[in-house]
Amino acid sequence: MNVSDTTLRRVAWAVWWLHPVVCVVATSLMLADPPSNSGSWGAGGRVGEVAFSLVVLSFPLVGFLILRQQPRNTIGWLLQAIGFAWAVGLMADSYATYGLVTQPGLLPGADVAAVLSESNWVAAIGLIGTFLTLLYPNGHLPSPRWRPVAWLSGLTMAVVTVAIVLAAGPMEESPVPNLANPLAWETAQPVLVVVITVFLPLLPLCMLVCATGLVIRFRRSQGLERLQLKWLAAAGAVVTFVYLVTMASVGLTELTDLAGALVPWVTMLQTLSILVLALLPAAIGIAVLRHGLYEIDVVINRALVYSVLSAILAAVYSVCVLLSQSALEPVTRKSELAVAVSTLAVAAVFRPARERIQGI
């Protein structure tokens, strides 16, 4: 059946408005729940919850903006699907928490909602790591030889989702500790254990293969497609960097005695690590809609130069202050001379450092 562009635009419009409604309802239920201090990833409390809701909305919003101009664009529909998967998980988690913790027994099927919350990550993360990566930027595979990879990725996500939904035992993400899965298929547990053992490691493997396809596509690309790929690469680099810094900070607080001093900074980094995910759909939207596309090299250059330069100057300033205070302490007696010397040193380093970094 041949669907007209007008019909597809109307469907995209309807699907987009479904997301804000779901997010508003889910956030309302969240705000009625007691604040969580479980130490899970993210800021915890209201800030992290609202930040995650905003990130969830960024995917379908960019998808709708793409589909409004290009209603048959596969990337736009993928972004809508990713947003829908996140929204379902957000709604299921809020519904389960409200029905099991805040007002136990008030909402029907709260335990079933907990099952959906347990399994939705497979589609949400899987679509980003497989199909979105493999089909970007034109909505087509790099070549027909990649078709088995696409089929395997889809099959893996479907099998893992079904296996999690039917698995017996306590649910890890349940708002109630040790809550048993109400949809468990007891007689099939031996088979499900084997299925999860085989297919769960396949999901990150499929993501790795799809990422390899993106690298191969970039090496073969030129002109417009190469610029589109640069936008996604730049956004991915920022997201990866923020996540690595956040993970290192979390590990530092757990392995040292600096937890009290670092917790506010770690909380801020965890919230930032959630928000930066929105850079991925934003970069895709800019690339697909070709808005300001040819400025990406300038953006990357300025970002790298000034971020590295800022880090170097901060290190130089700190070292100079420490050395100046140690060397001049008998003379300065806690005066501002050490700070002044450090400031002059940083000013002297700025221009040659910038030119050297920019050259590299």
C-alpha positions in Angstrom: 0.0 0.0 0.0 1.4 3.3 -1.1 1.0 5.9 1.7 1.1 9.5 0.8 3.6 12.0 2.2 0.7 13.9 3.8 -0.5 10.9 5.7 3.0 10.1 6.9 3.4 13.7 8.2 0.1 13.4 10.1 1.3 10.1 11.6 4.6 11.6 12.6 2.7 14.6 14.2 0.5 12.2 16.2 3.4 10.1 17.3 5.3 13.1 18.4 2.5 14.5 20.6 2.2 11.1 22.2 5.6 11.5 23.7 5.0 14.8 25.7 1.8 13.4 27.0 3.5 10.2 28.2 6.4 12.1 29.7 4.1 14.6 31.5 2.0 11.7 33.0 5.2 9.8 34.0 6.8 12.9 35.5 3.7 13.6 37.5 3.7 10.1 38.9 7.5 10.6 39.6 6.9 13.8 41.5 4.3 12.0 43.7 6.9 9.3 44.6 9.3 9.7 47.5 12.7 11.0 46.2 15.1 8.2 45.5 18.5 8.2 47.1 19.5 4.7 46.0 22.7 5.8 44.5 21.7 4.8 41.0 23.3 6.3 37.9 22.2 9.9 37.5 21.8 12.8 39.9 19.0 11.0 41.8 16.0 12.9 43.1 14.0 15.3 41.0 16.8 16.9 39.0 17.9 13.6 37.5 14.3 12.5 36.7 13.5 15.8 34.9 16.8 15.7 33.1 16.1 12.2 31.8 12.6 13.2 30.7 14.1 16.0 28.6 16.6 13.7 27.0 13.7 11.2 26.2 11.9 14.0 24.4 14.9 15.1 22.4 14.9 11.9 20.3 11.3 12.1 19.0 11.4 15.9 18.6 14.4 15.7 16.2 12.7 12.8 14.5 9.5 14.8 14.0 11.5 17.8 12.7 13.1 15.5 10.1 9.9 13.8 9.1 8.1 17.1 8.7 10.4 17.8 5.8 11.3 14.3 4.7 8.4 12.0 5.7 10.0 8.9 4.2 13.3 9.4 6.0 14.2 6.2 7.9 16.4 8.0 10.4 13.5 10.2 11.5 11.2 7.2 12.1 14.1 5.5 14.0 14.4 8.5 16.3 10.6 8.4 16.9 10.9 4.7 17.8 13.8 5.3 20.2 11.9 8.0 21.9 8.8 5.8 22.2 10.9 3.0 23.7 12.4 5.4 26.3 8.9 6.9 27.0 7.4 3.4 27.6 10.1 2.6 30.0 9.8 5.9 31.8 6.0 5.5 32.1 6.3 1.9 33.2 8.8 2.7 35.9 6.8 5.6 37.3 3.6 3.6 37.2 5.2 0.6 39.0 6.8 2.8 41.7 3.5 4.7 42.3 1.5 1.4 42.4 3.9 -0.6 44.5 5.5 2.0 46.8 3.7 5.3 46.9 0.1 4.0 46.9 0.4 0.2 47.1 -2.5 -1.6 45.5 -4.1 1.6 44.1 -3.1 1.0 40.4 -3.8 -2.3 38.7 -1.0 -4.2 37.0 1.8 -2.3 38.7 3.9 -5.5 38.9 3.4 -6.0 35.1 4.6 -2.4 34.6 7.7 -3.3 36.5 8.4 -6.1 34.0 8.1 -3.6 31.1 10.5 -1.3 32.9 12.9 -4.2 33.4 13.0 -5.0 29.6 12.5 -1.7 27.7 16.3 -0.8 27.8 16.9 -3.5 25.2 14.9 -1.7 22.5 15.9 1.9 23.6 19.7 1.3 23.7 19.7 -1.4 21.1 18.1 0.8 18.4 20.7 3.5 19.0 23.6 1.1 19.0 22.5 -1.0 16.0 20.0 0.3 13.4 20.6 4.1 14.0 24.3 3.5 13.7 24.1 1.2 10.8 21.6 3.2 8.7 22.9 6.7 9.4 22.9 9.1 7.6 20.9 8.2 4.5 18.7 5.4 6.0 20.3 2.7 3.9 22.8 -0.1 4.7 26.4 0.6 3.8 26.0 -2.3 1.3 23.8 -5.3 0.8 26.4 -7.4 2.6 25.3 -5.8 5.8 21.8 -7.2 5.6 22.6 -10.3 7.8 23.9 -7.9 10.5 20.7 -6.0 10.5 18.6 -9.2 10.7 20.8 -10.5 13.5 20.5 -7.2 15.4 16.7 -7.2 15.2 16.4 -10.9 16.1 18.8 -10.4 19.1 16.8 -7.5 20.5 13.5 -9.3 20.1 14.8 -12.5 21.7 16.5 -10.8 24.7 13.4 -8.7 25.3 11.1 -11.7 25.4 13.5 -13.7 27.5 13.7 -10.9 30.1 9.9 -10.6 30.2 9.5 -14.4 30.8 12.4 -15.0 33.1 11.7 -16.2 36.6 13.2 -14.7 39.8 13.4 -11.3 41.4 13.6 -8.3 39.1 16.7 -6.1 39.5 15.1 -2.8 38.5 11.9 -3.3 40.5 11.0 -0.5 43.0 10.2 -3.2 45.5 13.2 -5.4 46.5 13.0 -9.0 45.4 9.7 -8.6 43.6 9.1 -11.8 41.6 8.3 -11.6 37.9 4.5 -12.1 37.5 4.9 -13.0 33.9 7.5 -15.7 34.5 7.2 -18.9 32.4 8.3 -21.5 34.9 8.4 -24.5 32.7 10.6 -22.8 30.1 13.2 -21.6 32.5 16.0 -24.0 31.4 15.5 -22.9 27.8 15.3 -19.2 28.7 18.6 -19.4 30.7 20.3 -20.8 27.6 18.7 -18.2 25.4 19.8 -15.3 27.6 23.3 -16.7 28.0 23.7 -16.9 24.2 21.8 -13.9 23.0 22.6 -11.3 25.7 26.3 -11.1 24.8 25.3 -10.8 21.1 23.7 -7.4 21.7 26.9 -5.5 22.4 28.6 -7.5 19.7 26.0 -6.4 17.2 26.6 -2.8 18.4 30.3 -3.2 17.9 29.8 -4.6 14.4 27.4 -1.7 13.5 29.9 0.8 14.8 32.5 -0.8 12.5 30.1 -0.3 9.6 29.9 3.4 10.5 33.7 3.6 10.5 33.9 1.9 7.1 31.2 4.2 5.7 33.2 7.2 6.9 36.4 6.0 5.3 34.6 5.6 2.0 32.5 8.7 2.2 33.1 12.1 0.6 31.4 15.4 0.3 28.1 15.8 2.0 27.9 12.3 3.5 31.4 12.8 5.1 30.3 16.0 6.8 27.1 14.4 8.1 29.2 11.6 9.6 31.5 14.2 11.2 28.6 15.7 13.1 27.6 12.3 14.7 31.3 11.6 15.4 31.7 14.9 17.2 28.6 14.4 19.3 29.6 10.8 20.1 33.1 11.9 21.2 31.6 14.5 23.6 29.1 12.0 25.1 31.9 9.4 25.5 34.3 11.9 27.1 31.6 13.0 29.7 30.7 9.4 30.5 34.3 8.4 31.0 35.0 11.5 33.3 31.8 10.7 35.2 32.7 7.0 35.7 36.2 7.9 36.8 34.8 10.4 39.3 32.3 7.9 40.7 35.1 5.4 41.1 37.3 8.0 42.8 34.7 8.7 45.4 34.2 5.0 46.1 38.0 4.2 46.4 39.1 7.2 48.4 38.2 9.3 51.4 37.2 12.3 49.3 33.5 11.3 49.0 32.2 14.1 51.1 34.1 16.8 49.0 33.4 15.2 45.6 29.8 14.2 45.9 28.4 17.6 44.7 30.7 17.5 41.7 29.9 13.9 40.9 26.2 14.5 41.2 26.6 17.4 38.7 28.6 15.2 36.4 26.0 12.5 36.5 23.2 14.9 35.6 25.4 16.3 32.8 26.1 12.7 31.5 22.3 12.3 31.1 21.8 15.7 29.4 24.6 15.2 26.9 22.8 12.3 25.4 20.6 14.9 23.7 23.6 15.9 21.6 23.2 12.7 19.6 19.7 13.5 18.2 20.7 17.2 17.9 23.8 16.3 15.8 21.7 13.9 13.7 19.0 16.5 13.1 21.6 19.1 12.0 23.3 16.7 9.7 20.2 15.2 8.1 18.5 18.6 7.7 21.8 20.1 6.5 21.6 23.2 8.7 25.0 24.8 9.1 26.5 21.5 8.1 29.7 22.9 6.6 30.8 24.6 9.9 31.5 21.3 11.7 35.2 21.5 11.1 35.3 25.0 12.7 33.2 23.8 15.6 35.5 20.8 16.3 38.6 22.9 15.9 37.4 25.6 18.4 36.1 23.0 20.9 39.3 21.0 20.9 41.6 24.0 21.0 39.9 25.8 23.8 39.1 22.8 25.9 42.7 21.5 25.8 44.0 25.0 26.2 41.8 25.6 29.3 43.0 22.3 30.9 46.7 23.3 30.2 46.3 26.8 31.6 44.5 25.5 34.7 47.3 23.0 35.3 50.0 25.7 34.8 48.1 28.2 37.1 47.8 25.6 39.9 51.4 24.5 39.7 52.6 28.2 39.6 50.6 29.1 42.6 51.9 26.2 44.6 55.5 26.8 43.6 55.3 30.6 44.1 53.8 30.2 47.5 56.5 27.7 48.5 59.4 29.8 47.2 58.1 33.3 48.2 56.5 32.4 51.5 59.2 34.0 53.6 58.8 37.3 51.7 55.1 37.4 50.8 53.6 36.2 54.1 50.3 35.1 52.5 50.1 38.2 50.2 48.7 38.2 46.7 52.2 38.2 45.1 52.1 34.4 44.4 48.7 34.8 42.6 50.0 37.7 40.6 53.1 35.8 39.5 50.9 32.8 38.5 48.6 35.0 36.5 51.5 36.6 34.6 52.9 33.1 33.9 49.5 31.9 32.5 49.2 35.1 30.3 52.7 34.4 28.9 51.9 30.8 28.1 48.4 31.5 26.5 49.4 32.7 23.0 52.1 30.2 22.2 50.1 27.3 23.7 47.1 28.2 21.6 49.1 28.4 18.4 50.8 25.1 19.1 47.6 23.3 20.0 45.8 24.7 17.0 48.6 23.6 14.8 48.4 20.1 16.1 
